[in-house]
Amino acid sequence: LSTTYGPQSMRGGGGGTGGPPVMDRSPPLNGGPPPPPPPPPFIETNSMAMELPPTIQAARAVRPSVVLVTSKGVRMENSQGSGLVVAFDDFKDDDEDEDEMTDRVHILTSAHVAPPGWKVSVTFPGDPGKQYPATVVGRKLNSDLALLCVETVVDDDEEYPFPPPLVLTGEDVSTDALSPFKSNGRVPTSEIGSPVFAFGYPMGVEGPTMTSGILSATTKGINYMDAPTGEDSSEVSKSRPFEKTSFVITDAAMAGGMSGGPLVNHEGIVLGINALVRSDLRALGNYAVSALECEAFLERLEDKQSKQVNRSSRTSTNRVSRRAKANAVNDDELEDLPEEESSSMPAEDEGVAGYRVMLYGYSSDKGDAIKTLRRVAGLDELRAENAMRSTNSFGAGVVDEFYVAESGSRERAVKAARKSADDLLDKLKSEGMMAEVEPLNLLN
């Protein structure tokens, strides 16, 4: 306003012979219209649709599928970690004669986030006030990976309650400094130096958190820790636990509680699973298990699951590869995807199934725990002492095994064996014992 209505002239007082000057704040009557006001600040005029920054695009694509994983053990022990929704074919079909149909979703996380025998639950960001009980489908301890399954009863009045799965990358990280470009001239999205984002639930922070950095390096193995190895939790050998595991390294910040969360590129494609922080490397010590390692883990579990369900009616059918299925955006594309031949189940083994109950810890003293095993599981003194000895020495002990044979029906055998094992598991947990059911592979 000062430029339009400011001083136009200075008029001296007393007929111009002296006196203080008088400021004239009236515009001249014969002047043109006042100039238009200056434009408002940029932030006020930025109402047009603009492309969102890559960081926001990645956050919107990834955060809904990042979950909180909480685990509770005995003696009030608990832990917190993260996980991500993934596509997984468990080969299970809901029976039409079942009273309740269920929806299932699978969560990929770190094995140390879901310790054996602990009660595991999952919370989704879209429903932060509800915890869903989760079961462990499988673990790979020497890669620190675990797969969880969450089920809920189908509600006909509601849509599918779980978020969509994230896609794991199908290419390795490019580390070639001399030839960084692919044959098509496109820079790989997982090249050293590419921007990456880590997601997870750090302690004391609500909602899935996002940090940013670059893809710094890759490595094979971490040779500075000793721990039990082997995919079977009862295996007792000790060695370097991650000496054959592939990792990607980033300077994107990670904190306690982010283990099991995804490390993604700017497109939201998963490059790795947050695993550990090496304090000796400072900002460079943030490790994530390679997505290719995760993919191999999931494919092996799928193969194992395919042998544990009744497939006698579809021994000659084909199945779609899991990565292609995860990338399909609609049912029409899914029908056009290439198929893989599935392994058929031997007819003589179709009616046999087995499960065992493993003990990982207990809340009482050893003597009382032995008495509990004898009373609840019906073990004699020798078997109870052997289970406790294995638990104390090797971290896991077999409580009991259940085998069921059903002529011509493996499905009924699986249900019967699993029910017997679950009944014993519930009794042991009610007594404060850390136990878990695992299938016995009778086909190998």
HELIX and SHEET records of a PDB file:
HELIX    1   1 SER A    2  TYR A    5  1                                   4    
HELIX    2   2 PHE A   42  THR A   45  1                                   4    
HELIX    3   3 PRO A   54  VAL A   62  1                                   9    
HELIX    4   4 ARG A   63  SER A   65  5                                   3    
HELIX    5   5 ALA A  111  VAL A  113  5                                   3    
HELIX    6   6 LEU A  141  SER A  143  5                                   3    
HELIX    7   7 SER A  279  LEU A  284  5                                   6    
HELIX    8   8 ALA A  291  SER A  306  1                                  16    
HELIX    9   9 SER A  312  ARG A  314  5                                   3    
HELIX   10  10 ARG A  322  ASN A  327  1                                   6    
HELIX   11  11 ASP A  331  GLU A  335  1                                   5    
HELIX   12  12 ALA A  347  ASP A  349  5                                   3    
HELIX   13  13 LYS A  366  VAL A  376  1                                  11    
HELIX   14  14 GLU A  381  PHE A  394  1                                  14    
HELIX   15  15 ARG A  410  SER A  430  1                                  21    
SHEET    1   A 2 MET A  10  ARG A  11  0                                        
SHEET    2   A 2 VAL A  22  MET A  23 -1                                        
SHEET    1   B 7 VAL A  66  LYS A  72  0                                        
SHEET    2   B 7 ASN A  78  VAL A  86 -1                                        
SHEET    3   B 7 THR A 102  THR A 109 -1                                        
SHEET    4   B 7 LEU A 145  VAL A 153 -1                                        
SHEET    5   B 7 TYR A 132  LYS A 140 -1                                        
SHEET    6   B 7 LYS A 119  THR A 123 -1                                        
SHEET    7   B 7 VAL A  66  LYS A  72 -1                                        
SHEET    1   C 7 PRO A 195  GLY A 200  0                                        
SHEET    2   C 7 THR A 209  LYS A 220 -1                                        
SHEET    3   C 7 SER A 246  THR A 250 -1                                        
SHEET    4   C 7 ASN A 286  SER A 290 -1                                        
SHEET    5   C 7 VAL A 270  VAL A 277 -1                                        
SHEET    6   C 7 PRO A 262  ASN A 265 -1                                        
SHEET    7   C 7 PRO A 195  GLY A 200 -1                                        
SHEET    1   D 2 ALA A 227  PRO A 228  0                                        
SHEET    2   D 2 LYS A 238  SER A 239 -1                                        
SHEET    1   E 2 ASN A 318  VAL A 320  0                                        
SHEET    2   E 2 GLU A 339  GLU A 341 -1                                        
SHEET    1   F 3 GLY A 397  ALA A 405  0                                        
SHEET    2   F 3 VAL A 352  TYR A 362 -1                                        
SHEET    3   F 3 MET A 433  PRO A 439 -1                                        
END                                                                             
